[in-house]
Amino acid sequence: MRRLIALLTVVVVLGVGLSSAEIIYTSDIKTDKTPAITMCCEGKVFLSYTDDSDTIYLARGILRTTEGQVVKIGNKVAIGNETPDHPDLGFFNGQILMGWNEDDGNVYLALFKPEEMTRTAKFEYRPNANNPISVTSFYEGLILNTWTSKDKPGLTLIVTKPKVGDDFENLIDNRYNEFEPKEGSSVAYMGDVAIVAWRDDKNVVHITRWRFQQNEITKALSVIGYKDNEMDFKTEVDPAVVFGDDGKLYITWYNKGMDLIECASYDVSSQVINKLDHKNFEAGGCKGLDITYFEGNPYIAYTDGEGIIKVAKIM
C-alpha cells in the first residue's frame, strides 16, 4: 500500500503524460552552450552549436537505434566564429536556415542545401544584437527573426525578404521597448500569428503573440496587434517554442529546482491560452535547449550537465 501511495504522489506532483515522455538519443558533440535543432528530409537531424573556441558548426545526422539510441553524425561544417551565444536553426523553402550574432553585434542569416551542406546565401546587418537571436520561416518567401540587446531594452522583430544571392530587404524592423527579455527569445509562426517566448528578470516565462496582415494588392506587410501573456511557470534557461502541424504550440523549458526538462502544448487560437498536455523527463542538468516538430512529434535538443548534446523525442 505504501508503494502505491508513493507512486500516486509522484504522478500527482510531476504531472501528465509521464508514462511515455521521451526517447533520448545521445550524440558525441560537446558544448557548454544551447544547441539548436531542425529535422527534415526523411528524418535527417540538423544541429547547430558552438565549441569551446566559439566556432559555429552545422551538423547533419540521423537517429539510430541499431547502435544504441544515438545521434549518428554524418558530417559537419564550420560556419563562423566569434559568437558570444548559440546559433538558431529553421527550415526555409527546402533549405536549412541558420541565424546567429557575433561579438561585434552583427546578425547573420544563412541558407544551406541540406544534402550538400553548402551555403547558398548569407545576409548581414548591424543591429548591435548581443543576445542570441531566433529564426523561423514566415509567410511565403520571408524570414522572421527576433533579437534582444543588453544595451538597448526591448524585443525586436525583423522580417527579411531574401533576394538574389546575398542581397536582401528588411520589410519590418520593429523594437518593442515594453518587453524586456532577460536574455534571448524563441520565435514560432503559423497562419497570421507569430509567437515569441522569453523570460523576464524574475525568470517568469512570457508568450507574446503578434498578428500580421499583408495587403493583397501592394503585398505590404504590417503588424496589426500584439498581446503578452505571463505564463504560470519559471525557468532558469530560455524557453523554446515551435508550432506543430496539428496547430498546437509546443513550449519547452528547464525546471532547475526539480532537474526536469518540461514540454507542454497549448491552444493559442483564441484570446485565452489553454494548456492541452504536459510532459517532462529527468535532465541530468541542462545548459540550454531547443525544440522542433517532425512527423507528429516534438523533438528537443539539449546540452546536459556534462556538456553532451542529446535529442529527446517527446511522445
C-alpha positions as CSV (number, residue, x, y, z in Angstrom):
1,M,0.0,0.0,0.0
2,R,2.9,2.4,0.8
3,R,4.4,1.8,-2.7
4,L,1.1,2.5,-4.3
5,I,0.6,5.8,-2.4
6,A,4.1,6.9,-3.2
7,L,3.6,6.1,-6.8
8,L,0.4,8.1,-6.9
9,T,2.1,11.0,-5.2
10,V,4.9,11.1,-7.8
11,V,2.3,11.1,-10.6
12,V,0.4,14.0,-9.0
13,V,3.5,16.1,-8.4
14,L,5.1,15.6,-11.8
15,G,2.0,16.0,-14.0
16,V,0.5,14.4,-17.1
17,G,1.9,12.0,-19.6
18,L,4.9,10.6,-17.7
19,S,4.4,7.0,-18.9
20,S,5.8,7.8,-22.4
21,A,7.5,11.1,-22.1
22,E,10.7,10.6,-24.1
23,I,13.2,8.5,-26.1
24,I,16.6,10.0,-25.6
25,Y,19.4,9.9,-28.3
26,T,22.9,10.8,-27.3
27,S,25.4,12.5,-29.6
28,D,29.2,12.7,-29.5
29,I,29.0,16.5,-29.6
30,K,30.2,18.6,-26.6
31,T,29.4,22.2,-26.0
32,D,28.7,24.5,-23.0
33,K,26.0,26.4,-24.8
34,T,22.5,25.9,-26.1
35,P,22.2,23.7,-29.3
36,A,19.6,24.2,-32.0
37,I,17.7,21.6,-33.9
38,T,15.6,21.2,-37.0
39,M,14.5,18.0,-38.9
40,C,13.5,17.3,-42.4
41,C,14.4,15.2,-45.5
42,E,13.4,11.6,-44.5
43,G,14.3,12.0,-40.8
44,K,17.6,13.8,-41.0
45,V,18.6,15.7,-37.9
46,F,20.4,19.1,-38.2
47,L,22.1,20.5,-35.1
48,S,23.9,23.8,-34.7
49,Y,26.2,24.5,-31.8
50,T,29.4,26.3,-30.8
51,D,32.5,24.6,-29.5
52,D,35.0,25.8,-26.8
53,S,36.6,28.2,-29.2
54,D,33.2,29.7,-30.1
55,T,33.4,28.2,-33.6
56,I,29.9,27.7,-35.0
57,Y,29.1,24.3,-36.6
58,L,26.2,22.9,-38.6
59,A,26.0,19.1,-38.2
60,R,23.8,16.6,-40.0
61,G,22.9,13.2,-38.6
62,I,20.2,10.6,-38.2
63,L,18.7,9.0,-35.1
64,R,19.9,5.4,-34.8
65,T,18.7,2.6,-32.6
66,T,20.8,-0.2,-34.1
67,E,23.9,1.2,-32.4
68,G,22.0,2.2,-29.3
69,Q,19.9,5.3,-29.1
70,V,22.4,7.7,-30.6
71,V,22.5,10.7,-32.9
72,K,24.8,9.4,-35.7
73,I,26.6,12.5,-37.1
74,G,27.3,12.1,-40.8
75,N,29.2,15.3,-41.4
76,K,29.6,18.8,-40.1
77,V,30.8,22.1,-41.4
78,A,32.3,25.1,-39.7
79,I,30.2,28.3,-40.3
80,G,32.0,31.1,-38.4
81,N,33.3,32.2,-35.1
82,E,33.5,34.9,-32.5
83,T,29.9,34.4,-31.4
84,P,29.0,35.0,-27.8
85,D,25.9,32.9,-27.9
86,H,24.3,29.9,-29.6
87,P,23.1,29.9,-33.3
88,D,19.5,29.0,-34.2
89,L,18.0,26.8,-36.9
90,G,14.9,26.6,-39.1
91,F,13.8,25.1,-42.4
92,F,13.1,27.6,-45.2
93,N,12.0,26.8,-48.8
94,G,13.7,23.5,-48.9
95,Q,16.9,24.8,-47.3
96,I,18.4,24.9,-43.8
97,L,18.1,28.4,-42.3
98,M,20.7,29.4,-39.7
99,G,20.8,32.6,-37.7
100,W,23.4,33.9,-35.3
101,N,25.1,37.0,-33.9
102,E,28.8,37.7,-33.4
103,D,30.8,39.7,-30.8
104,D,30.5,42.9,-32.7
105,G,26.7,42.8,-32.6
106,N,26.3,41.9,-36.3
107,V,23.5,39.4,-37.1
108,Y,23.8,36.8,-39.9
109,L,21.2,34.7,-41.6
110,A,22.4,32.0,-43.9
111,L,20.8,29.3,-46.1
112,F,22.3,25.9,-46.7
113,K,21.4,23.0,-49.0
114,P,20.5,20.1,-46.7
115,E,22.2,17.4,-48.8
116,E,25.5,19.1,-49.8
117,M,25.7,21.2,-46.6
118,T,26.8,24.1,-48.8
119,R,25.8,27.7,-48.2
120,T,23.7,29.4,-50.9
121,A,23.1,32.8,-49.3
122,K,24.2,34.9,-46.4
123,F,22.6,38.1,-45.1
124,E,24.3,40.5,-42.7
125,Y,23.0,43.5,-40.9
126,R,24.2,45.5,-37.8
127,P,21.6,45.9,-35.1
128,N,24.0,45.5,-32.2
129,A,22.4,42.3,-31.0
130,N,24.4,40.9,-28.1
131,N,21.9,38.2,-27.1
132,P,21.1,35.1,-29.1
133,I,18.7,35.5,-32.0
134,S,15.9,33.2,-33.1
135,V,14.7,32.5,-36.7
136,T,11.8,30.9,-38.4
137,S,10.2,30.8,-41.9
138,F,7.5,33.3,-42.3
139,Y,4.8,33.8,-44.9
140,E,5.8,32.7,-48.4
141,G,9.4,33.5,-49.1
142,L,10.0,35.6,-45.9
143,I,12.1,35.0,-42.8
144,L,11.1,36.2,-39.3
145,N,13.8,36.7,-36.6
146,T,13.9,38.2,-33.2
147,W,16.7,39.5,-31.1
148,T,17.4,41.4,-27.9
149,S,20.3,43.6,-26.7
150,K,21.9,44.0,-23.3
151,D,22.5,47.7,-24.2
152,K,19.0,48.6,-25.5
153,P,15.9,47.3,-23.7
154,G,13.2,45.7,-25.8
155,L,12.4,42.9,-28.1
156,T,13.0,43.4,-31.8
157,L,11.1,41.6,-34.6
158,I,12.6,41.7,-38.1
159,V,11.0,40.3,-41.3
160,T,13.6,39.7,-44.0
161,K,13.0,39.1,-47.7
162,P,15.8,37.2,-49.4
163,K,16.6,38.4,-53.0
164,V,19.2,37.2,-55.4
165,G,22.4,35.9,-53.9
166,D,23.3,37.6,-50.6
167,D,21.0,40.6,-51.3
168,F,18.0,41.1,-49.0
169,E,15.5,43.6,-47.8
170,N,14.1,44.0,-44.2
171,L,10.4,44.7,-44.6
172,I,9.7,45.1,-40.9
173,D,12.2,46.2,-38.2
174,N,10.3,47.0,-35.0
175,R,11.5,47.3,-31.5
176,Y,9.1,46.8,-28.6
177,N,10.6,48.5,-25.5
178,E,7.7,47.4,-23.2
179,F,9.1,43.8,-23.4
180,E,12.5,43.2,-21.7
181,P,13.7,39.7,-22.1
182,K,16.4,38.7,-19.6
183,E,18.5,37.2,-22.4
184,G,17.3,35.6,-25.7
185,S,14.0,34.7,-27.1
186,S,12.4,32.0,-29.3
187,V,10.0,32.6,-32.2
188,A,7.5,30.4,-34.0
189,Y,5.0,31.2,-36.7
190,M,1.7,29.7,-38.1
191,G,-1.1,31.3,-40.1
192,D,-1.1,35.0,-39.3
193,V,0.3,34.6,-35.8
194,A,3.9,34.8,-34.6
195,I,4.7,33.7,-31.0
196,V,7.8,34.8,-29.1
197,A,8.7,33.1,-25.8
198,W,11.0,34.8,-23.4
199,R,11.7,35.1,-19.7
200,D,11.8,38.3,-17.6
201,D,14.2,39.3,-14.8
202,K,12.2,37.2,-12.4
203,N,12.6,34.2,-14.7
204,V,8.8,34.2,-15.4
205,V,8.1,32.9,-18.9
206,H,6.1,35.1,-21.3
207,I,4.4,34.2,-24.5
208,T,3.8,37.3,-26.7
209,R,1.6,37.0,-29.7
210,W,1.8,39.2,-32.8
211,R,-0.7,39.3,-35.6
212,F,0.3,40.3,-39.1
213,Q,-1.6,41.4,-42.2
214,Q,-0.5,41.5,-45.8
215,N,-2.1,43.9,-48.3
216,E,-3.3,41.7,-51.2
217,I,-2.6,44.5,-53.8
218,T,0.7,46.0,-52.7
219,K,1.9,43.0,-50.7
220,A,3.0,45.4,-47.9
221,L,3.3,43.6,-44.5
222,S,2.1,45.3,-41.3
223,V,1.7,44.4,-37.6
224,I,-1.9,44.7,-36.7
225,G,-1.7,43.9,-33.0
226,Y,0.0,42.0,-30.2
227,K,-0.8,40.6,-26.8
228,D,1.5,39.5,-23.9
229,N,0.7,36.6,-21.6
230,E,2.6,35.8,-18.4
231,M,2.7,32.0,-18.0
232,D,2.4,30.2,-14.7
233,F,5.9,28.8,-14.6
234,K,9.5,29.9,-14.4
235,T,12.8,28.7,-16.0
236,E,16.5,29.4,-15.5
237,V,17.0,28.6,-19.2
238,D,15.5,30.5,-22.1
239,P,12.3,28.7,-23.2
240,A,11.9,27.5,-26.8
241,V,8.7,27.2,-28.9
242,V,7.5,25.6,-32.1
243,F,4.2,25.1,-33.8
244,G,3.2,21.6,-34.8
245,D,1.3,20.5,-37.9
246,D,-1.6,19.9,-35.6
247,G,-1.9,23.6,-34.9
248,K,-0.7,23.3,-31.3
249,L,2.0,25.5,-29.8
250,Y,4.7,23.4,-28.1
251,I,7.0,25.1,-25.5
252,T,9.9,23.5,-23.6
253,W,11.8,24.8,-20.6
254,Y,14.1,23.6,-17.8
255,N,12.9,23.2,-14.3
256,K,16.1,23.6,-12.4
257,G,14.7,23.0,-9.0
258,M,13.5,19.5,-9.9
259,D,16.1,18.9,-12.7
260,L,13.4,18.3,-15.2
261,I,13.0,19.3,-18.9
262,E,9.4,20.0,-19.4
263,C,7.3,20.3,-22.5
264,A,3.7,21.5,-22.8
265,S,1.3,22.0,-25.7
266,Y,-1.1,24.9,-25.9
267,D,-4.1,26.1,-27.9
268,V,-3.4,29.7,-28.9
269,S,-6.2,30.2,-31.4
270,S,-8.3,32.3,-29.0
271,Q,-7.6,35.2,-26.7
272,V,-7.1,32.8,-23.8
273,I,-4.1,30.4,-24.0
274,N,-5.2,26.9,-23.0
275,K,-2.8,24.2,-21.9
276,L,-3.6,20.9,-23.5
277,D,-0.9,18.5,-22.4
278,H,2.3,18.5,-20.2
279,K,5.2,16.0,-20.1
280,N,8.6,16.0,-18.6
281,F,11.7,13.9,-18.0
282,E,14.9,14.0,-15.9
283,A,17.5,16.2,-17.5
284,G,20.8,15.3,-15.7
285,G,21.5,19.0,-15.7
286,C,20.7,21.3,-18.6
287,K,22.7,24.2,-20.1
288,G,20.3,25.1,-22.8
289,L,17.6,23.6,-25.1
290,D,15.7,24.0,-28.3
291,I,12.6,22.4,-29.9
292,T,11.4,21.3,-33.3
293,Y,8.4,19.4,-34.7
294,F,8.6,16.5,-37.1
295,E,6.1,13.9,-38.3
296,G,3.7,14.2,-35.4
297,N,6.1,14.6,-32.5
298,P,8.1,17.4,-30.9
299,Y,11.8,16.8,-30.6
300,I,14.0,18.6,-28.1
301,A,17.8,19.1,-28.3
302,Y,19.6,20.0,-25.1
303,T,23.0,20.2,-23.6
304,D,23.2,18.1,-20.4
305,G,25.2,18.7,-17.3
306,E,28.3,17.1,-18.8
307,G,28.1,19.2,-22.0
308,I,26.8,16.4,-24.2
309,I,24.1,17.3,-26.8
310,K,21.2,15.0,-26.6
311,V,18.0,14.7,-28.6
312,A,14.7,13.7,-27.0
313,K,11.6,12.6,-28.8
314,I,8.6,13.7,-26.8
315,M,5.9,11.1,-27.2
